[in-house]
Amino acid sequence: MQKILQEFEKQSEIMDSKQEMMDEVVDDAFEVEDEEGQAEEVVGQVLAEIGIDLGDQMSAAPGHAPAQAAAATEGIDADLEERLKNLRS
């Protein structure tokens, strides 16, 4: 009986140490997310202080307009649908 109790105590200690390690890993993972959020917040504050609004600048950026991208996607979708019909028949 004594041996069984000692083995139980040993296994309980092992389980406790594993639980503690898992808790630390989870805490570290959430800490990283918090740091990323804080970094984004600081960058936003700095950009606001110097008068840069990325939302306005991104919409005026050169490149494909959203409507053009949507039209291109629709063309690709139609092509894929046609290929699928050909495979089924």
C-alpha positions, 0 to 999 in steps of 0.5 A: 500500500505504501508503494502505491501511495508513493507512486501516486504521489510521484505521478501527481508531482509529474502531472503538476509540473507538466500543468505548470509548464503548459500554463506558462506556455499559454501565458507566453502565447497570450503575452505575444498577442498583447505585445502585438496589439500594443505595438499596433496601437503605438504605431497608430498613435505615432502616425496620427501625431504626424498626420498620416492616415493610412486608410486614405492613402491606401485607397488612393494607392496605385494599383488595381481598384476593388472593382477591377479585382472583382471583375477579374475574380468573376472571370476566373470563376466563370472559367473554372465553372466552365472547366468543371462542367466539361469534366462532368460531361 
